[in-house]
Amino acid sequence: MSVINLSKAKAFLDVFHDSDDEKLQDLLDGAEEEALRFMKRSHFSGACPAIEGDPLIGVSDPDEVTPGQRVAVFLLLQASYGASPDDAEKLRRAAQIKLRPYRCSAGL
């Protein structure tokens, strides 16, 4: 189950019907998983092991999502929900740019 509320994701996508809720929930779960994999984290918040200056040091709730992380997840969701292949790639790159400051290790 997602950390991010489905109703917020639907609002981001301008989806006002309920007929795609199950599909959107699966895609949202996948987008969160993709974001966590990219950040090399098991949770959205909390410090990375042995990384000083981590932007999430001191955040106590492991499921707290920053606004930047949330937007990145929404971009990944949008890439999976009806975007053309070219647009999907652009959305994924934009999400990675937003997630990069939260990444637990350097590199691509």
N, C-alpha and C positions, 0 to 999 in steps of 0.2 A: 504494500500500500504506500502511496506517495506521501511525502512530507508536505508538498505543496497542494493546496486545496484545488480540487477540480473546477470549482466555480470561478476561481481567479484565472485559471488557465483558459476556460471557456470565454471569459470576458476579454482576455488578451487576444484570442483568436476571433472575436466577434461572433461566437456561436451562441445562439439564443434558444436553440431547441434541445430536447433531451434524447433524440433518437440516436445520437452517436456517443452517448455517455460511456458505454462499456468500451468502445473502441478508443475514445479519448483517454480513458483511465489507463488502459494498457499502454498507449503511446506516451502518456505522462510518466508512468512508471519507467518505461524504457529511456525516456529523455533524462530523468533523474539519474538512472544507472549510468548512462553515457557520460553525464557531467561528472559524476563521482569517479568514474574510470579515468577520465581526462585529468582530473585534479589529483589523481592517485591518493584518494581519500576513501575512508569507509563511511564517513559522515560529512555533512556539509560544514560543520563548525568544529572547533577545537584545534589545538595547535598541532602542527606537523611534528613528528619526532625530530628532535635536535635541530630545528630550524629557528634561529633567532629572528625576530622581526616579523614573524608570521602575523598576517592581519587579523587572524581569528583567535590569537592568544587571549585568554581570559573569558571567552564565551563559554558559558556553562552548559547550555542545552545542545546536545550533539545533533539535534535535528533543526536547529535554528538556521535559517537560510537568509543570507544577506540580499538586499535588493538587486545587486549585480548578478549574483548567482541565480536568483529567481528569473530575471530577464533572460539569462543565458539558457536556462531550462526551457523557458517559453519559446526561445528561438529554435532550440532543438526539436521541440514539439511541433512547431510550425513547419520545420523541414520535413517532418514525417507525415504531416496532415495536409495533404493536398498541394504541396509545393512541387513545381517542376524540378527535374533533376538539376538543372543549372541553378535555380533559386535555392534548392535544398543545400547544395554545396556552399553557396554564399552565406546562407543562414548558419550552417555549421561552423564556418570560419569565424563569423561574427561572434558566435557563442564561445568559441575557444579564446578569442581575444578578451572577452569579458571574464572568463574563468581563469586565465593565466595567472593573475596575482594570487590566487588561492591554491595554486598547484604546490604539491609537496616535494617536488624535486625539479631541478632545472632541466632544460632540454626541450626538445620539440614534443 
